[in-house]
Amino acid sequence: MKNRIFAFIKSIYSYVIIVIVVLLIKYFIVTPIKVNGNSMNDTLYNNDIMILDKISYRFNDIKRFDIVVIKREKDYLIKRIIGLPGDKIEYKNNQLYVNNQFIEENFLHKYTNDYEEDVIPENYYFVLGDNRINSSDSRYIGLINRKDILGKTSLTIFPFNRFGTKK
């Protein structure tokens, strides 16, 4: 009887370990995230499934043009980092100026109306959707606190015809 109980516990033990490891990876390292809406068109599309990298920003700084996932109340927003702490952001004639210097945006984005943001405080970021005409972003919801950025994403895993990294 003891041998049967021991064998049963031993057989379950491997599955319990696997479940614990998967949950730890999902909670602390990577997890799937679904794009909700059209604010990142033509880079990302509604219902794309991506991988959220939760660990990179523990070891690396947030960079301009990273695509990030933001926790906002009960929603998750996927946006692009445009302004970093200490930056002064300005759009003139659909062109980005950071600290009065023109910065080339090397990704497709929709037209951006003229806009100006004073110096961004420490631990805050200015984010925009690539579909600027149809995006609730820092122009409307304000700057994003670092603590609300869950991580970055660039790998689309579904639909399969869009599989790959996005910049």
N, C-alpha and C positions, 0 to 999 in steps of 0.2 A: 504494500500500500504506500509506504514512504517513497519507494522508487517511482511509483506512478505520479505521485504529487510532485516530486522533484523534477521528473521529466516534463510534466505539464508546465511547471513554473519556468523551467529552462527554455521550453519551446516558445512561451509567450515573451520571455525576456528580450529576445532579439527584436520582436515587433515593437515592443514598448520603447526600446532604445531608438529604433528607426523613427518612430513617431515623434519622439522628443527631439531628435536631431533635426527633422524636417520642420517642426514648429519653431525651433530656435533659429534656423536659417531664415524662415519666413518672417519672423518677428524682428530679427536684428540685422540681417544681411541683404536679402533680396526678396521681393514679392511682386506678383503681377499687379498691374494697375490698368484700368480701362479709361480711354480718352472719352470724355463726355462733352460733346458739343463740337462746334466748328471753329473755335477761336484760334486753333493752331494750323488750319488749312493754309497752305498746301504742303506743309511738312508732315503733319499728323492729321488723321481723319477721325470723325466720330466713330466710336466702337473699336478703334484699334486697341489691341492688347499689347502692353509694353512691360518691360521689367524695370521695376524701381530699385535702384541701387541705394541702399540705406547707409552703407558703410564708408563710401569714398570721402564724404565731407568730414569724417572724423580724422582723416589723415591729410586731406588736401583742401585747399581753399576753393571757394566758389568762384568760378570764372565767368567773365562776360560771354554771353551767348550760350551758356549751358542751358539745357532744357531741364526744368525742375518741377517737382511735385510739391504743392503747397497745401497745407491743412488750413482750411478757412471755415470756421464754425463746423457744420456737419458735412461740408463738401471738400472735395479734393480738386484743386486747379492745376492744370499743366500749362506752364508759361515759360518764356525765355528770359533769362537774366540779361538786362540791358545796362543797368546802372549799379555800380558797386559803392560801398561806403566811401565817402569823400568825393565822389563824382558830382559834377554839375551836368545834367542831361538837357540837350536841346535838339528838337527836330525842326529843321527849316527846309522847305521845299522837298520833303520826303527824304532828307538826308540826316544822319545822326551825327551830332557833335557832342563829344565828351570833353569837358573842361576847355571848351572853345576850339577843339581840334576835330576835324572831320575823321570819322571812323567808318571804314567800309564794312557793310553787313554782307557776309558771304553766304547768305541763305535767302531763299525767296520769301518775300513778305508783301502783304498788301500795302496800299497807300497809308501813310501816317500823316495826319494833320499836324500842322505846326504846334509844338508843345514845348514847354520849358519846366524843368524841375530844378529847384535850388539844390545846394549841396546836400547830398544824402548823408544822414547821420550814421554813426558807427552801428553795426549790427542790423542795418536795414538795406534793402535792395529794391531797385526799380525793375518791374517785370512787365513784359508785353506779350500778347499773343501774336503769332505771325499773321493772322487774319485781322489786321488792325481795325478794320471797319466793323467787325463783329466780335469784339473781345472786351470782356470785363477784366481790366487789368489795373496797373498802378495809376493810370490816368483817372480812374473812377473809384477804385477801392483803396487807394493810397499805397504807401510803401509797405513792403513785406518784411516783417521781423525775421531774423535768422532762425529763431526757435520754431517758426512755422514752416520752414523748408524741411521736408522729410527726406529729401535726397534728390538725386538726378536720374534722368532716364534718357536713353538714346536707342535702345534695342526694341524694335517692334517684333513680336513673335506671332501675331495673328492680326489680320488674315495672312495666310501663307504667301500670297503674291506680293505682300508688302514687307516680308521678313527681312530684317537687316537693321543696320544702324542708321540713325537719322542725325543730321547736323543742323 
